[in-house]
């Protein structure tokens, strides 16, 4: 009751599915209980040929989003899917939606019929957290670094060159100050997440994120991190999340019927579905 769940908070999952899968090392034909959020990581779990994946969330709007993505994966051709979601440029998204609409449940249809502007903009850009990153990329970062410098940071180079670029060119006083301020507990709570989500966080949020970001920005991994691309440019550019990478997409599409959505708490899903192997 303290948090507004009347809108999309996350249009993408901002955790790395590759790390998730490596950590779980899941076996085939197992049962998973997954926090739905935007659905991306729940889709990625389908690559393990599971018996069942239940995507649970207390925010019904997030489940409308998961259902929309699921049916888009099921019924659209690959390039059309990327255009519809917002990974590729398109001025045809509402027409594509009319193709998907008959396959959605009634409540999901009603919601998206009332939010066609979000569909038209590309739904992966329409969450509160995405708008927070867009604010950083479009309004804050230009006061710190030029577009060329951002491009240079993300360009292909050796590990030694990447670290040198970060230390000598990127990590200036303005970057350090503005980064820690923008990703502070107060600013992130108000504009990115929600103050209630951070009440139990007892570390200096801005400094902690800055230190973790510094370690990554010095590494070659920064050059192909789709999340970092969005943080710094407001777009994924040519990169894709795990569930949409061509080598993963086909198997995930084949296993879509194994993904169920559940509105409520995790413990309620366990009561309904029984024992899970991975939570």
N, C-alpha and C positions, 0 to 999 in steps of 0.2 A: 504493500500500500504506500510505501515511501518513494517508490520509483515509478515513473511514467513508462508504461509498456505499450503506448498507443502509436508507436511509429517504429521504423526500422532503425535499430541502433547500430547494427553491423551488416553491411551488404556483402562483406567478404570475411573469411576467417583470417585473423592476423597471427596465427600460429603456423609454423612450418610443418606441413603434412609429412615431408620426408623424415624430419626428426621424430615425429609421432610414430610413424611406421617402424623406423629403426629401433626406437625404444621399446615398442610393444613386441616386435618380431612375431606377428600373429600367425597362428596356424590356420589351415583351411577348415571350413565347416564349423566355425565357432560363432558365438553370440556376443554382440557388442552393444553396450549402452553408451551413447555419445551425446554430449551437449550439442544441440543443433546449431545455435548461433546462425550463421549464414548458410550452413549446410556443407561447406567445402570439405571439411575434414571428415564428415560423415560419409560423403561421396567417396573420398579417398580410401576409406576403410573397405569399400566394396572390392578393391583390387585383390584382397586376400581370399576371395571366393568364400565369403562367410555364409553361415546358415541364416543369420539375421543381424541387421543393424537397426537399432531404434534411436532416432534422433529426438531428444527430449528438450523442451524449453518451456519456461513459464510465460514467455512472450509469444502470444498467438501470432502477432504480425511476423515474427521471424519464421514461423512455420508456414505462413502463406508464401514467404520468400523461398523457403526450401522446396515447397511443392511446385512453385513456378519454375525453379531451376531444374527440378527433377523431370518435369514434363517437357521442358525445353530440350534437355539432353535426350529424352526418349524419342521425341517426334521431329526435331529439326536436324537438318544436315549440319555437318561440323562447322563450316564457315558461316552459315546462317545463324547458328547458335552463338558463335563469338560476336557476331554483329548485334544480335538481339540483346545479349547480356551487357554489352558495352566495351568489350575488349577490342572491337574493331569499329571503325566509323560506319554509321548507317543513318539514313533518314527514313527508314522503312520499318521501324520497330513496332509501331502500332498495327500495321498490316500483318506483321509476323504474329503479333499477339492474338489477332483474330483467328489464326490457325490453331493456336494453343488453347484458346478459351474453352472449346467444347470438352477438353480433357481434364479440366480443373474441377475440383469440388465446388459446390454452390457458394459457400462462404468465401472461398478463395477468389472465385469469379467476382463476387460483389466487391471485395477489397480492391482488386486490381482494376476493375471498371471505374472505381472512384479515384484511382491514382495513376491515370494514364500519362500524366506529365512525367512521373518518375520512370515509367517504362520508356517513354520517348527519349529521355536523357541517357538511358543505359543504366539498368538497375544496379550494377556494381558500383556506381558512383553516388548512390542516393542514401546511404546510411549516415547517421550522425558522426560516426568515427571517420568515415571517408571524407566528410565535409571538413572535419578537423584537420586532416592531413592536407586537403586541398587549400585550406587557409594558410597552413604553414608553407606549402610549396609556392603558392601564388602571391601571398601578401607579405610573408615574413622573410623567406629565403632570398628574394631579390634584393633586400637591403643588406645582405651578407655576401652573396656570391652571384656572379654573372651566370647566364645560361651556358656559356662556353666552359666555365670552370666546373659547373655541375656535370656537363658532358665529359670533361676531362677526368673527373673523379670516377665516373662509371665506365670509362673506356678500357679496353684491353691493355694490360701492362703486367710486368712481372711483380711478384710480391714485394721486392725491394723498391721498385718504382712506385707502387701503390702506397707503401708506408712513407716514403720520402715525400710524395705529393701531399699526403694527409698532414704530416708534421710541418712541412715548409710553406704550404700554400693554403690548405683548407682550414686548419685548426687555429684560426686567428681569434683575437679577443672578442670580436663581435659575435662570431659563431658560438663561442663558449658561453657568453652571457645570454644571448637570445635563445639558444637551445635549452639551457637549464630553466629559463623562465617559461618558455612556451610549453615544455613538457613537465612542468611542475605539477604538484598534486592539485593545486588550486585551479590552474588554467585547464589542465586535462580533465579534472572533475566537472568543470562547468561546460566546456565546449566539446570535449571528446567522449567521455564516458558519462559518469554521474557521481556526484559526491558520495552517495551511499555505497558505491562499488569500491571506494578507496578508504572507507572509514577504518578498516582494520590494517591498512598499510602503515607500518611504523618506521620506514626508512625514508631518507631524503630522496623523493621520487626523481626530481630533475637531475640530481648528481648521479644517482644510480643508473638512470637511462643513458646519461651522457657517457659514463665510463664504459658501459656495455657497447654503446654505439661506436665509441672510439676504437675499441678492440676490433670491431667488425670492419669499420671503414678503412683500417690499415691493411686489411686482408684482401686477397683476390676474390673471396666470396662476395664482396661488395659489388663486383662487376656484373654478376648475374643473379642478384637477389631481386626477385620481382616485388617484394614488399618494400625494399629500400627505394626502388625506382618510383613507386607510388609516393612514398614519403617525400621525395625530393622533386618530383615533377608533377604529381597529381594524376599520374597515369601509369599503367603497367608497361607501356610501350610494347615491344615485341615479346615480352616475357609472359608466361602463363602460370597459374597455380597448378599444383600437382594433378588435380582431378581433370584438368583440361589439356594436359600435355598429351600429344598424339599417342605416345607409347602406353599411356595409362587409360586414356579415354575409352577405347573400344571395350576393354574388359569391364570397366566401371559401368558402361551403358548396358552391357549384357546382364549385369547383376542388379539393375535398378529395382526389380520387384522385391528384392530382399531388404530394401530400405523402407522403414515405417516411421511416421512422425507421431509424436505423442505430446499433447499439451498438458503440462503439469510439472510436478517435481520428480526427480530421479527415483525416489523411493516408491512413488505411485506407479511408475513404469515397471519397476521390479515386481510389484504386486500383480500387475496385469500380465506381464510376459514371463515371469518366473526367473530362474537363475541365468545370469550372464557370465561369460568367461572373461570378458574384458570390460572394465568400466572406466 
